[in-house]
Amino acid sequence: MTKSTLPFSGTAALLVLTGVLAHAAPAEAGGLFLTDRGVRPMGRGFAFVAGADDPQSIWYNPAGLSWSGQQLLLDASLTFLRGDFTRIDSGGNTLPTVDLSAPPIPIPMIAYSHPLRDDLVLGVGIYAPNASLLSWPRGVQASGGTCDATTQEGFDDPNCSAAPQRYSLFTLEGSLFLNVNASLAWKPTDNFSIGVGVPVLIGSFVGETSISACDGLACSQPEDPEWDGVTRFSLSPIIAPGISLGLTYATDVVRIGASMVWHPRAIRGEAELDVRLPGAPIFDGARVDGNKADLELSLPVILRAGVEVRPTPSLRIEAALVWEHWASQTAAKITPKNVWIRDAIAIGDYQVGPIDIPRNMNDVFSVRLGGEFTTLEDRLQIRAGVNYENSSFDDAYLTPLTLDSSKFIVGLGASVRLKDGLWLDVSYAHVFLQDRQVRDSAVPQANPIRPPRTPDRPPTEGGVAYIGNGDYNMEADIVGLGIRWSIGTAAAPVEEAPEPVEEVEEVVEAPAVDSDNDGILDVNDTCPQTPRGATVDADGCLVMTEVAMVLPDVQFLSGSNDLVGDAFAILEHVGTSLTRHPEVRIRISGHTDGQGSSRNNLRLSQQRANTVRDWLVSQFQIDASRLEAIGLGESQPVAENDTEEGRSQNRRIEFQRIAD
């Protein structure tokens, strides 16, 4: 029998399309999006809500951008998904096992965070969700290999049988998904941040599946391949804007974070379909008008919450909970656009009408626990985490298209500091997916080509063929690699000295302004904008005295020796002073508050003093013998440690001239 090729916009193809769309939301549940995303979070078991502090925050919790500073992030992961399906057909027969093919596709992210002012940080990024584009065989051979039963050659080959899973899916290859995100984080106090973002999911769907025209009358075998058609769908573009909100409250020891993602508008789009009609004689000479249909699918609200504890500056542990309201997706709405089948034998003309396809998904809960430990003088970070998530589908609605199961994820990762502010991230995760044995499938074979003989008598009245029964086996491995560059911690360039200006006799009076309040008018100030409270010489430049001096704004990332904010601008005054006075030697003392162990605080204070010394040597070529760096830990507090204000005063760098 020769198979004809005709365009057709049918509900069966849209049934498959909506099954894919059910997982196209910006979430990590379901068969298409296997897990959450990101290389560094993966090493923590994706527990990265309260602890979010780099550009990944635009995905997990936009409030975390307040602790990101100026950073550039590049990362990508590969997912190796393996699985097989042994179907039990409508007659109770066990069919040959077919293997899943899901080629590993890079899941990239490029994101950047930039402080607009002291309390406001902008984050932007483009990234892909962790999607697995599923593919299954188009046919199976008696010898155990595969073939293509959808071609004329395969159809005529007696050793090539129709693929057991054909009514669910052949392939989703050719689909593409990206998220574009812009977020802002506002930090009104040192401890509290509010974030808001606009994530937009964009992409296109391409896929193929089989449909049936068996009506139980002219055809008595509902899975007869002669009555199978093949449909290919394409939906592009998909544009689904949303909003994300986040909150983070942080102390030295505990961080609490929460975030929400909501897409108020459903996914909407116009699908285009091409269908090869079955080879049964009843379709000889039939023609089709129209090949488009509108589709609408609601998206879930996603809530995240986490608590991170930092008992020492080197250790961070987070517990997080994620809830995705997939139960709100009960059906997909499909509206064919003036689609007709004409001149079908014994039927004539009929129009394909609107349809609601039931989804009946489950809410998804994910419980996560992970952390990271910094060692080797802050040059190595080690991560580990675990994650449990329930399935978005009960057995009754599980198919090779909606491939999903309860999963347990174990993640491991590490970061190596290549130089100050530059980190290389690597991660690995294994995804244990629960095997499923389905015997109560409620997903019927798609049979849209022949209309009901009467309004109350469906085409499958002679016996519904359910397509989801069988045994499912699944597992996955994920590997990732990334780079994080804290641009603000890179060595700031030293400005070249201005060329001397020839003196002129004419003197122009300048207004009596002292903008840095150092007692030297701006017109005579060689070193403008010296730190407030600093001792200066007659030219307005910083001078070192034998009295210990604390310069404001020489700050570090929490628990780290990475300089941030205006620290470099302040340290330039120290470098200028040492250059102007080559006879001066100074002591650089690092101090911490009383949080954490004394041993860790002593080590951290020494590292911070070393960072300041090394920066002065590299940027101003100061002889290292003129600089003495010592760490004093928590031993010399200047305020009480039982308040945040007091602890902030105790975390300081002091500069003191060493007596000759």
Secondary structure as UniProt FT lines:
FT   HELIX           11..21
FT   TURN            22..23
FT   TURN            30..32
FT   HELIX           39..43
FT   TURN            44..46
FT   TURN            50..51
FT   TURN            55..56
FT   HELIX           57..60
FT   HELIX           62..67
FT   STRAND          71..88
FT   TURN            90..91
FT   STRAND          98..99
FT   STRAND          107..117
FT   TURN            118..119
FT   STRAND          120..127
FT   STRAND          138..141
FT   TURN            142..143
FT   TURN            149..150
FT   HELIX           152..156
FT   TURN            158..159
FT   STRAND          160..162
FT   TURN            164..168
FT   TURN            173..174
FT   STRAND          176..186
FT   STRAND          192..212
FT   TURN            222..223
FT   HELIX           225..227
FT   STRAND          228..241
FT   STRAND          243..250
FT   STRAND          254..262
FT   STRAND          267..276
FT   HELIX           281..283
FT   TURN            284..285
FT   STRAND          287..289
FT   STRAND          292..297
FT   STRAND          302..312
FT   TURN            313..314
FT   STRAND          315..324
FT   HELIX           326..328
FT   STRAND          331..336
FT   STRAND          340..344
FT   TURN            345..347
FT   STRAND          348..351
FT   STRAND          355..358
FT   STRAND          364..375
FT   TURN            376..379
FT   STRAND          380..389
FT   HELIX           395..397
FT   STRAND          407..419
FT   TURN            420..421
FT   STRAND          422..433
FT   STRAND          436..438
FT   TURN            455..456
FT   TURN            459..462
FT   STRAND          470..486
FT   HELIX           487..489
FT   TURN            515..516
FT   HELIX           522..524
FT   TURN            528..529
FT   TURN            532..533
FT   TURN            538..539
FT   STRAND          549..550
FT   TURN            552..553
FT   STRAND          555..556
FT   TURN            558..559
FT   STRAND          563..564
FT   TURN            565..566
FT   HELIX           567..580
FT   TURN            582..583
FT   STRAND          586..591
FT   HELIX           598..620
FT   HELIX           624..626
FT   STRAND          627..631
FT   TURN            633..634
FT   HELIX           644..650
FT   STRAND          652..657
//
